[in-house]
Amino acid sequence: MQAQKNTEKSFVLRKGRVTAAQRRALNSLKNEYTITPGKSRLSLAEAFLDSDRKLIADVGFGSGESLLSMANKHQEANFVGIEVYSSGIGSALNQIQKSNLTNLKIIEADVFQLLETNIADETFDVVVFLYPDPWPKRKHHKRRLLSEGFLNILYGKITTNGLVYCKTDWEDYYCQIKEVFSSDDRWASEDLTNLPEYLQSLPKTKYERKALIEGRQTRELFFRKA
């Protein structure tokens, strides 16, 4: 299925506050725990001590609660966190060092551009999207990341039988994502009872806690590359 690329960015870089600890991490830990995209394809497997492990990507990991929990509990797999916001990256870097994790790397990048330019086909076994920006105003819906154009690119970067897992607290975004996946026969809907252990019992992110306070229900989507 061919789809026109959405040229609207799914994020807006805001000048959020970066703490002193986050700034120190960004300055001193990047070389050890990050992967820097260039103009060519990245060899992500070479970034890890054990390159034969399952590779799981967490896109837009925020402050990293779920990403770090998965990497800590499941050191039989490798994890890549993809994020654009410096504060979250700085927090994650501090925690990676504190926990001495060798199975987690961070990439600071726009995931759309990263997939198009730097990621080889059939790289990721699992890609996770926890509370992607819902852009709730109708005029901004075109900014939503999980669109037909993005999923068309994502498809090629996931291994055969690879998985996509998403959580959102916005009902209309849930319906949109479900429709996009369901209308493409290259994806098969998976029963949530089949979630791998590393996707079960994830800690609540700050966005999930906010949704619960505001009375919004979390919905999950789980698909397999056919």
C-alpha positions in Angstrom: 0.0 0.0 0.0 1.4 3.3 -1.0 0.7 6.4 1.0 1.6 10.1 0.7 4.0 11.2 3.3 2.7 13.6 5.9 5.0 16.6 5.9 3.6 17.9 9.2 5.9 17.2 12.1 4.3 15.1 14.9 6.0 17.2 17.6 6.9 20.8 18.4 10.2 21.4 20.1 9.6 23.6 23.1 12.2 25.2 25.3 11.4 23.1 28.3 13.4 23.3 31.5 16.5 21.0 31.6 17.7 20.4 35.1 21.4 20.6 36.0 21.5 16.8 36.4 20.0 16.3 33.0 22.4 18.8 31.5 25.4 17.0 33.0 24.1 13.7 31.6 23.6 15.2 28.1 27.2 16.5 28.2 29.0 13.5 29.8 27.1 10.4 28.9 26.0 10.8 25.3 29.1 9.1 23.9 28.6 6.0 26.0 24.8 5.5 25.8 23.5 7.2 22.6 23.6 6.4 18.9 24.0 9.4 16.6 22.3 9.3 13.3 24.2 10.6 10.3 23.4 10.6 6.6 23.7 6.8 6.1 22.2 3.6 7.6 22.9 2.8 11.2 24.0 -0.6 12.2 22.1 -0.8 15.5 23.1 -4.4 16.3 26.8 -3.3 16.5 25.9 -0.8 19.3 25.2 -3.7 21.7 27.5 -6.3 23.3 25.1 -9.1 22.2 23.9 -8.2 18.8 21.8 -11.4 18.4 19.1 -10.4 20.9 15.6 -9.2 20.1 15.6 -5.5 19.4 12.7 -3.4 20.8 12.2 0.3 20.1 10.3 2.7 22.4 9.3 5.8 20.4 8.7 9.0 22.2 9.7 7.6 25.6 9.2 10.8 27.6 11.0 10.6 30.9 11.7 6.9 30.3 9.8 5.2 33.1 8.5 2.3 30.9 11.6 2.1 28.7 13.9 1.8 31.7 11.6 -0.7 33.4 11.6 -3.0 30.4 15.4 -2.8 29.9 16.0 -3.5 33.6 13.7 -6.4 33.9 14.4 -8.0 30.5 18.2 -8.0 29.9 17.8 -10.8 27.4 16.6 -8.2 24.9 18.1 -5.0 23.5 16.2 -1.7 23.7 16.4 1.5 21.7 14.7 4.7 23.0 13.9 7.3 20.4 13.1 10.8 21.6 13.4 14.5 20.6 13.2 16.2 24.0 16.4 16.9 25.8 15.0 16.7 29.3 13.7 13.2 28.9 16.9 12.1 27.2 19.0 13.5 30.1 16.8 11.7 32.7 17.1 8.4 30.8 20.9 8.7 30.5 21.3 9.2 34.2 19.2 6.2 34.9 21.0 4.0 32.4 24.3 4.8 34.1 22.9 4.3 37.6 21.5 0.9 36.6 24.7 0.0 34.6 22.5 -1.1 31.6 24.3 -2.5 28.6 21.1 -3.4 26.7 19.7 0.1 26.2 20.8 2.9 23.8 19.2 6.3 23.1 18.7 8.0 19.8 17.8 11.7 19.7 15.9 12.1 16.4 12.6 12.6 14.7 11.4 9.0 14.2 9.9 9.7 10.8 13.2 11.0 9.4 15.2 8.4 11.3 13.2 5.5 9.8 13.4 7.0 6.3 17.1 7.8 6.4 19.0 5.7 8.9 17.2 2.5 9.7 17.7 -0.6 7.5 14.8 -2.8 6.6 13.7 -5.5 9.1 15.6 -3.9 12.0 13.1 -3.9 14.9 11.4 -7.0 16.3 9.0 -4.8 18.4 8.1 -1.1 18.2 6.3 0.5 21.2 4.3 3.8 21.2 3.1 4.8 24.7 0.8 7.8 24.7 1.9 9.4 21.4 0.9 13.1 21.2 -2.9 13.0 20.4 -3.0 16.5 18.9 -6.6 16.7 20.1 -7.7 19.8 18.1 -9.2 18.7 14.8 -7.1 21.1 12.8 -4.0 19.4 14.2 -5.0 15.8 13.5 -2.7 15.8 10.5 0.2 16.0 12.9 -0.6 12.7 14.5 2.3 10.3 14.2 0.4 7.1 13.7 -1.0 7.9 10.3 -1.1 5.9 7.1 2.0 7.5 5.7 4.1 6.7 8.8 2.9 3.1 9.1 3.8 2.6 5.5 7.4 3.4 6.3 7.4 1.6 9.7 6.2 -1.6 8.0 9.5 -2.1 6.2 11.6 -1.5 9.3 10.0 -4.3 11.3 11.0 -7.9 11.0 8.7 -10.6 9.7 6.1 -11.4 12.4 7.4 -8.3 14.3 5.0 -6.4 16.6 3.6 -2.9 17.1 2.1 -2.0 20.5 0.4 1.3 21.3 -1.4 2.8 24.3 -3.5 6.0 24.0 -6.0 7.7 26.2 -7.8 9.6 23.4 -10.7 7.6 22.0 -10.7 9.2 18.6 -7.0 8.6 18.1 -7.5 5.0 19.2 -10.2 4.6 16.5 -8.0 6.3 13.9 -5.0 4.1 14.6 -7.1 1.0 14.6 -8.7 1.9 11.3 -5.3 2.6 9.6 -3.9 -0.8 10.7 -7.1 -2.7 10.0 -7.4 -1.3 6.4 -4.0 -2.6 5.5 -3.9 -6.4 5.1 -0.1 -6.4 5.8 -0.9 -6.1 9.5 -2.8 -8.7 11.6 -4.6 -7.7 14.8 -3.2 -9.6 17.8 -5.1 -10.5 21.0 -3.9 -8.5 24.0 -3.7 -11.8 26.0 -0.7 -12.6 23.8 1.3 -9.6 24.9 5.0 -10.6 25.5 6.1 -10.4 29.2 8.1 -7.2 28.6 4.9 -5.4 27.5 2.9 -6.5 30.5 2.7 -4.6 33.8 4.4 -1.5 32.5 4.7 1.3 35.0 2.3 4.1 34.6 3.8 7.0 32.7 3.1 10.6 33.8 0.7 10.9 30.8 -1.2 7.8 31.9 -1.5 9.2 35.5 -2.8 12.5 34.1 -5.3 10.7 31.9 -6.6 8.7 34.9 -7.0 11.9 36.9 -8.9 13.6 34.1 -11.1 10.6 33.6 -9.9 9.3 30.3 -9.7 5.5 29.6 -6.5 4.0 28.4 -6.9 1.9 25.2 -4.3 -0.6 23.8 -3.6 -1.7 20.2 -1.5 -4.7 19.3 -0.6 -5.7 15.7 1.7 -8.2 14.0 3.4 -7.7 10.7 1.8 -10.3 8.4 
